[in-house]
Amino acid sequence: MGDIEYHSQAVGHKYKYWGALAYLGPLGEDGRSPAACLKEGEKRMALIVGPNDCNPQNNCMIVTLDFKSRKLSSEAVSCPIDPHREFLTGTRLGERVYVFGGRYPASDDLYCYTITSKSWRKVSKKGRWPPPRCEHVSFTLEGKLYIAGGYPSFKDCWCLDPETETWTQLADAPVDRYFFFSGAAVVGDTAHIVGGCHGTMHLTFTAQGVWGKETPIPSG
């Protein structure tokens, strides 16, 4: 395998901190992962939500990559989220993207973006609800949305049922105090949460609500 080269391209959105990023498609056969191969006419697309130094009014952008021409294009989408809100997460679940939390001020708002209609709505709060936070992780397992940790002092975990759009609080993560600024990735049926304020932390989580504490990663 040859060396990987990276090239910078302008997409109409620029910010020095953390915004929300979600892959819009196309998806592979599992209905969750990016498609390995594109069909004729298909293009890869992603959603960016967060403060935009290029144009503060365009805090929501859809970026499209045309593999044939190797060109990127971007489109601003009207969005109800405060354009100053940062450190929020965006996670695709089926044909929706859920955006949760963020700061300035700390927020517990949940927004839903419907991919097919390019439309946003704010999810009404009902029942138990995660406290306001930012710098948390979010991921999906078996058709449910999960958030965990976050600033200033969280190690809790919550599960959203997209059918009812209600939250259930699950067991806390097995850390002494809290975690934030971590990364999360799902491999198979397990979410891996790594790094962040704990540096070499490596946790696992399954859809059965079971946490695991793994061998620390080599560097934080």
C-alpha beads as a LAMMPS data file, in Angstrom:
LAMMPS data file: protein, C-alpha beads

220 atoms
219 bonds

1 atom types
1 bond types

-500.0 500.0 xlo xhi
-500.0 500.0 ylo yhi
-500.0 500.0 zlo zhi

Masses

1 110.0

Atoms # bond

1 1 1 0.000 0.000 0.000
2 1 1 1.364 3.412 -0.957
3 1 1 1.614 6.458 1.234
4 1 1 -1.628 8.252 2.034
5 1 1 -1.726 11.885 0.991
6 1 1 -4.062 14.500 2.424
7 1 1 -5.126 17.650 0.618
8 1 1 -6.974 20.631 2.050
9 1 1 -10.081 21.846 0.211
10 1 1 -12.425 24.665 1.147
11 1 1 -15.992 23.555 1.918
12 1 1 -17.518 26.837 3.085
13 1 1 -17.289 25.938 6.759
14 1 1 -14.360 26.662 9.060
15 1 1 -14.031 26.651 12.846
16 1 1 -11.143 26.154 15.240
17 1 1 -13.109 24.107 17.774
18 1 1 -15.473 21.130 17.746
19 1 1 -18.695 21.050 15.737
20 1 1 -20.983 18.153 14.812
21 1 1 -20.185 15.960 11.801
22 1 1 -22.382 13.159 10.464
23 1 1 -22.096 10.972 7.362
24 1 1 -25.228 11.174 5.185
25 1 1 -24.521 8.423 2.703
26 1 1 -24.662 6.370 0.730
27 1 1 -24.693 3.480 3.192
28 1 1 -23.472 -0.079 2.820
29 1 1 -25.477 -3.291 3.064
30 1 1 -25.625 -3.125 6.858
31 1 1 -27.524 0.154 6.624
32 1 1 -25.081 1.835 8.995
33 1 1 -21.559 1.929 7.571
34 1 1 -20.456 3.960 4.528
35 1 1 -20.832 2.062 1.265
36 1 1 -17.553 0.513 0.123
37 1 1 -18.391 1.098 -3.538
38 1 1 -20.536 3.751 -5.160
39 1 1 -23.185 3.078 -7.771
40 1 1 -23.403 5.148 -10.923
41 1 1 -24.328 8.720 -10.025
42 1 1 -23.884 8.309 -6.262
43 1 1 -21.877 10.841 -4.278
44 1 1 -20.657 10.809 -0.704
45 1 1 -22.265 13.389 1.562
46 1 1 -21.706 14.699 5.083
47 1 1 -23.485 17.138 7.396
48 1 1 -21.582 19.778 9.384
49 1 1 -23.253 21.699 12.223
50 1 1 -21.528 24.324 14.352
51 1 1 -20.113 27.855 14.372
52 1 1 -18.810 28.906 10.969
53 1 1 -16.062 31.499 10.677
54 1 1 -16.580 31.670 6.903
55 1 1 -20.184 32.823 7.293
56 1 1 -21.700 32.867 10.812
57 1 1 -25.221 32.528 9.414
58 1 1 -24.391 29.251 7.658
59 1 1 -23.873 27.022 10.692
60 1 1 -25.279 23.986 8.877
61 1 1 -23.674 22.737 5.663
62 1 1 -24.018 19.660 3.481
63 1 1 -20.723 18.757 1.814
64 1 1 -20.761 16.497 -1.254
65 1 1 -17.813 14.656 -2.805
66 1 1 -18.037 13.668 -6.462
67 1 1 -15.562 10.813 -6.831
68 1 1 -15.467 11.025 -10.617
69 1 1 -14.410 14.655 -10.708
70 1 1 -12.719 14.567 -7.280
71 1 1 -14.489 17.826 -6.487
72 1 1 -16.202 18.953 -3.310
73 1 1 -19.296 21.107 -3.246
74 1 1 -21.234 22.512 -0.314
75 1 1 -24.757 23.709 0.358
76 1 1 -26.022 25.789 3.271
77 1 1 -29.136 24.415 4.983
78 1 1 -31.433 26.481 7.193
79 1 1 -30.961 25.306 10.777
80 1 1 -32.702 26.223 14.078
81 1 1 -29.620 25.554 16.231
82 1 1 -27.910 28.574 17.799
83 1 1 -25.075 29.467 15.375
84 1 1 -22.700 29.996 18.314
85 1 1 -23.239 26.555 19.837
86 1 1 -20.083 24.436 19.818
87 1 1 -18.872 21.090 21.211
88 1 1 -22.114 19.347 20.207
89 1 1 -22.482 15.907 18.614
90 1 1 -24.256 14.735 15.468
91 1 1 -25.123 11.074 14.912
92 1 1 -26.920 9.384 12.043
93 1 1 -29.678 6.955 12.960
94 1 1 -31.595 5.562 9.991
95 1 1 -32.746 8.477 7.839
96 1 1 -32.263 10.974 10.654
97 1 1 -29.347 12.796 12.236
98 1 1 -29.679 13.651 15.920
99 1 1 -27.711 16.612 17.282
100 1 1 -27.417 16.897 21.047
101 1 1 -25.942 19.285 23.594
102 1 1 -23.206 21.838 23.130
103 1 1 -22.253 24.984 24.980
104 1 1 -22.678 28.780 25.145
105 1 1 -24.558 28.142 27.261
106 1 1 -24.460 24.419 28.119
107 1 1 -27.432 22.791 26.409
108 1 1 -29.641 19.727 26.691
109 1 1 -31.429 20.454 23.411
110 1 1 -31.997 17.607 20.966
111 1 1 -32.547 18.373 17.288
112 1 1 -33.480 15.996 14.495
113 1 1 -32.476 16.437 10.854
114 1 1 -34.409 14.362 8.309
115 1 1 -32.105 13.495 5.430
116 1 1 -34.735 12.935 2.737
117 1 1 -36.501 16.268 3.274
118 1 1 -33.467 18.300 4.414
119 1 1 -35.568 19.578 7.294
120 1 1 -34.894 20.229 10.974
121 1 1 -37.072 20.052 14.070
122 1 1 -36.457 20.402 17.773
123 1 1 -37.409 17.271 19.725
124 1 1 -39.874 18.006 22.524
125 1 1 -38.689 17.111 26.003
126 1 1 -40.668 14.438 27.808
127 1 1 -39.905 12.071 30.642
128 1 1 -36.377 11.852 32.007
129 1 1 -33.805 13.818 30.037
130 1 1 -29.993 14.043 30.043
131 1 1 -28.619 17.116 31.843
132 1 1 -27.010 19.893 29.765
133 1 1 -23.486 19.067 28.592
134 1 1 -20.861 19.459 25.911
135 1 1 -17.763 17.529 24.768
136 1 1 -19.619 14.213 25.244
137 1 1 -19.621 11.206 22.915
138 1 1 -22.520 9.852 20.890
139 1 1 -22.956 6.657 18.871
140 1 1 -25.592 4.187 17.707
141 1 1 -26.071 0.499 18.481
142 1 1 -28.901 -1.730 17.240
143 1 1 -31.103 1.160 16.168
144 1 1 -30.719 3.270 19.316
145 1 1 -28.823 6.492 20.005
146 1 1 -26.464 6.718 22.974
147 1 1 -24.695 9.640 24.610
148 1 1 -22.152 9.335 27.412
149 1 1 -19.883 11.515 29.514
150 1 1 -19.274 15.161 28.811
151 1 1 -18.186 18.413 30.362
152 1 1 -18.210 19.563 33.102
153 1 1 -18.411 16.385 35.197
154 1 1 -20.359 13.525 33.614
155 1 1 -19.752 9.793 33.351
156 1 1 -23.402 8.859 32.823
157 1 1 -24.904 7.108 29.785
158 1 1 -28.298 7.645 28.161
159 1 1 -30.173 5.768 25.425
160 1 1 -32.697 7.357 23.055
161 1 1 -35.430 5.235 21.477
162 1 1 -36.082 6.881 18.078
163 1 1 -39.617 5.476 17.914
164 1 1 -40.774 7.357 21.011
165 1 1 -37.915 9.877 21.232
166 1 1 -37.636 9.256 24.957
167 1 1 -34.475 8.733 26.985
168 1 1 -33.511 5.980 29.414
169 1 1 -30.599 6.394 31.803
170 1 1 -28.218 3.424 31.912
171 1 1 -25.257 2.447 34.101
172 1 1 -22.449 4.960 34.546
173 1 1 -19.119 4.395 32.822
174 1 1 -16.459 2.634 34.946
175 1 1 -14.275 5.705 35.533
176 1 1 -13.438 7.380 38.825
177 1 1 -14.971 10.775 38.130
178 1 1 -15.915 11.807 34.594
179 1 1 -14.725 11.887 30.992
180 1 1 -15.003 14.380 28.151
181 1 1 -13.285 15.242 24.866
182 1 1 -13.145 11.515 24.091
183 1 1 -13.662 9.841 20.729
184 1 1 -16.135 7.042 19.990
185 1 1 -16.309 4.433 17.219
186 1 1 -18.526 1.385 16.760
187 1 1 -16.918 -1.867 15.610
188 1 1 -19.410 -4.675 15.072
189 1 1 -21.779 -4.594 18.027
190 1 1 -19.447 -2.755 20.411
191 1 1 -18.739 0.944 20.930
192 1 1 -15.168 1.913 21.809
193 1 1 -14.621 5.162 23.720
194 1 1 -11.037 6.354 23.883
195 1 1 -8.820 9.203 25.011
196 1 1 -9.992 12.632 26.037
197 1 1 -9.315 14.192 29.416
198 1 1 -8.112 10.805 30.719
199 1 1 -5.506 10.492 27.955
200 1 1 -5.112 6.744 27.475
201 1 1 -8.622 5.667 28.537
202 1 1 -10.241 2.828 26.555
203 1 1 -13.801 1.802 27.416
204 1 1 -16.204 -0.500 25.603
205 1 1 -19.999 -0.514 25.662
206 1 1 -22.559 -2.919 24.185
207 1 1 -26.238 -2.587 23.332
208 1 1 -26.964 -4.776 26.357
209 1 1 -25.765 -1.874 28.499
210 1 1 -22.536 -3.579 29.556
211 1 1 -19.428 -1.473 30.099
212 1 1 -15.881 -2.774 29.840
213 1 1 -12.571 -1.253 30.868
214 1 1 -9.886 -2.202 28.364
215 1 1 -6.101 -1.979 28.215
216 1 1 -5.168 1.715 27.923
217 1 1 -4.340 2.978 24.451
218 1 1 -0.629 3.682 23.748
219 1 1 -0.902 7.476 23.940
220 1 1 -3.568 10.035 24.766

Bonds

1 1 1 2
2 1 2 3
3 1 3 4
4 1 4 5
5 1 5 6
6 1 6 7
7 1 7 8
8 1 8 9
9 1 9 10
10 1 10 11
11 1 11 12
12 1 12 13
13 1 13 14
14 1 14 15
15 1 15 16
16 1 16 17
17 1 17 18
18 1 18 19
19 1 19 20
20 1 20 21
21 1 21 22
22 1 22 23
23 1 23 24
24 1 24 25
25 1 25 26
26 1 26 27
27 1 27 28
28 1 28 29
29 1 29 30
30 1 30 31
31 1 31 32
32 1 32 33
33 1 33 34
34 1 34 35
35 1 35 36
36 1 36 37
37 1 37 38
38 1 38 39
39 1 39 40
40 1 40 41
41 1 41 42
42 1 42 43
43 1 43 44
44 1 44 45
45 1 45 46
46 1 46 47
47 1 47 48
48 1 48 49
49 1 49 50
50 1 50 51
51 1 51 52
52 1 52 53
53 1 53 54
54 1 54 55
55 1 55 56
56 1 56 57
57 1 57 58
58 1 58 59
59 1 59 60
60 1 60 61
61 1 61 62
62 1 62 63
63 1 63 64
64 1 64 65
65 1 65 66
66 1 66 67
67 1 67 68
68 1 68 69
69 1 69 70
70 1 70 71
71 1 71 72
72 1 72 73
73 1 73 74
74 1 74 75
75 1 75 76
76 1 76 77
77 1 77 78
78 1 78 79
79 1 79 80
80 1 80 81
81 1 81 82
82 1 82 83
83 1 83 84
84 1 84 85
85 1 85 86
86 1 86 87
87 1 87 88
88 1 88 89
89 1 89 90
90 1 90 91
91 1 91 92
92 1 92 93
93 1 93 94
94 1 94 95
95 1 95 96
96 1 96 97
97 1 97 98
98 1 98 99
99 1 99 100
100 1 100 101
101 1 101 102
102 1 102 103
103 1 103 104
104 1 104 105
105 1 105 106
106 1 106 107
107 1 107 108
108 1 108 109
109 1 109 110
110 1 110 111
111 1 111 112
112 1 112 113
113 1 113 114
114 1 114 115
115 1 115 116
116 1 116 117
117 1 117 118
118 1 118 119
119 1 119 120
120 1 120 121
121 1 121 122
122 1 122 123
123 1 123 124
124 1 124 125
125 1 125 126
126 1 126 127
127 1 127 128
128 1 128 129
129 1 129 130
130 1 130 131
131 1 131 132
132 1 132 133
133 1 133 134
134 1 134 135
135 1 135 136
136 1 136 137
137 1 137 138
138 1 138 139
139 1 139 140
140 1 140 141
141 1 141 142
142 1 142 143
143 1 143 144
144 1 144 145
145 1 145 146
146 1 146 147
147 1 147 148
148 1 148 149
149 1 149 150
150 1 150 151
151 1 151 152
152 1 152 153
153 1 153 154
154 1 154 155
155 1 155 156
156 1 156 157
157 1 157 158
158 1 158 159
159 1 159 160
160 1 160 161
161 1 161 162
162 1 162 163
163 1 163 164
164 1 164 165
165 1 165 166
166 1 166 167
167 1 167 168
168 1 168 169
169 1 169 170
170 1 170 171
171 1 171 172
172 1 172 173
173 1 173 174
174 1 174 175
175 1 175 176
176 1 176 177
177 1 177 178
178 1 178 179
179 1 179 180
180 1 180 181
181 1 181 182
182 1 182 183
183 1 183 184
184 1 184 185
185 1 185 186
186 1 186 187
187 1 187 188
188 1 188 189
189 1 189 190
190 1 190 191
191 1 191 192
192 1 192 193
193 1 193 194
194 1 194 195
195 1 195 196
196 1 196 197
197 1 197 198
198 1 198 199
199 1 199 200
200 1 200 201
201 1 201 202
202 1 202 203
203 1 203 204
204 1 204 205
205 1 205 206
206 1 206 207
207 1 207 208
208 1 208 209
209 1 209 210
210 1 210 211
211 1 211 212
212 1 212 213
213 1 213 214
214 1 214 215
215 1 215 216
216 1 216 217
217 1 217 218
218 1 218 219
219 1 219 220
